[in-house]
Amino acid sequence: MSAVSARHGALVVDMWSHPACADISTYSSDMIHASMRGHTLLAAETIRRLGRQLASA
């Protein structure tokens, strides 16, 4: 994934190992999609990732 994102200049927000992803409340009732809490976490991590990118530019 990092090679592809680097080649295309894309930022990656990898949530796979995020501690909150182990919490069932992060997922909707189908246990596949994010719940409102999950989307909030994704948005916060995306903002952090963008901030790090901007700070290093």
GIHU-V126408 format. One record per residue. N is the residue number from 1. RES is the residue in one small letter. PHI is phi in whole degrees, 0 to 359 (NA if undefined). PSI is psi in degrees with one decimal (none if undefined). Layout:
# GIHU-V126408
n: [N:N]
res: [RES:RES]
phi: [PHI:PHI]
psi: [PSI:PSI]
This chain:
# GIHU-V126408
n: [1:2:3:4:5:6:7:8:9:10:11:12:13:14:15:16:17:18:19:20:21:22:23:24:25:26:27:28:29:30:31:32:33:34:35:36:37:38:39:40:41:42:43:44:45:46:47:48:49:50:51:52:53:54:55:56:57]
res: [m:s:a:v:s:a:r:h:g:a:l:v:v:d:m:w:s:h:p:a:c:a:d:i:s:t:y:s:s:d:m:i:h:a:s:m:r:g:h:t:l:l:a:a:e:t:i:r:r:l:g:r:q:l:a:s:a]
phi: [NA:293:293:293:294:295:297:258:71:267:269:243:248:271:262:306:260:296:304:292:290:278:272:300:288:284:248:285:297:277:60:243:268:285:277:300:297:298:295:297:296:300:296:297:292:295:297:299:295:297:300:297:295:293:292:270:279]
psi: [-40.2:-33.6:-42.2:-44.6:-38.0:-40.9:-33.7:0.0:27.3:148.0:143.9:131.2:97.9:110.4:-3.6:-43.3:7.4:132.7:-34.1:-20.4:-14.1:-11.5:125.3:-26.3:-6.7:-17.7:153.2:-178.3:-21.9:-4.3:19.5:-48.7:159.8:144.7:-177.2:-41.9:-42.0:-42.6:-35.7:-43.7:-43.8:-43.5:-43.5:-43.2:-34.4:-42.6:-41.8:-43.0:-43.9:-40.3:-43.3:-39.0:-44.7:-37.0:-29.2:-5.8:none]
